[in-house]
Amino acid sequence: MQSLLASHQHIEAFLLLALRACTWLVLMVAIFAPLEYFFAVRPARRFHED
């Protein structure tokens, strides 16, 4: 029973770490994607004259 409880704690710690990493990833994308769009070195053309 002791080992089952210990492995359960490891799984909880791993899931918490994974959730924290995903949260940071979402925050970084939410910050840097608009910055890249507005301050791009070479802005992409949205409409082409064909």
C-alpha positions in Angstrom: 0.0 0.0 0.0 2.9 2.3 0.7 4.3 2.0 -2.8 0.9 2.7 -4.4 0.6 5.9 -2.4 4.1 7.0 -3.3 3.6 6.4 -7.0 0.3 8.3 -6.8 2.2 11.3 -5.4 4.7 11.1 -8.2 1.9 11.1 -10.8 0.3 14.2 -9.1 3.7 16.0 -9.1 4.3 15.2 -12.8 0.8 16.3 -13.8 1.2 19.5 -11.8 4.6 20.1 -13.6 3.1 19.4 -17.0 0.1 21.7 -16.3 2.5 24.5 -15.2 4.6 24.0 -18.4 1.5 24.1 -20.6 0.3 27.3 -18.9 3.6 29.0 -19.5 3.6 27.9 -23.1 0.1 29.3 -23.6 1.1 32.6 -21.9 4.2 33.0 -24.0 2.3 32.4 -27.3 -0.4 34.8 -26.2 2.3 37.5 -25.6 4.7 36.9 -28.5 2.3 36.0 -31.3 0.7 39.5 -31.4 4.1 41.1 -31.0 5.5 39.2 -34.0 2.4 40.2 -36.0 2.7 43.9 -35.2 6.5 44.3 -35.1 7.6 41.8 -37.8 10.9 42.6 -39.5 9.4 41.5 -42.9 5.6 41.9 -42.6 3.7 39.3 -44.7 1.3 40.7 -47.3 -2.3 39.8 -46.7 -3.6 40.6 -50.1 -1.7 40.1 -53.4 -2.5 41.8 -56.6 -2.9 39.1 -59.2 
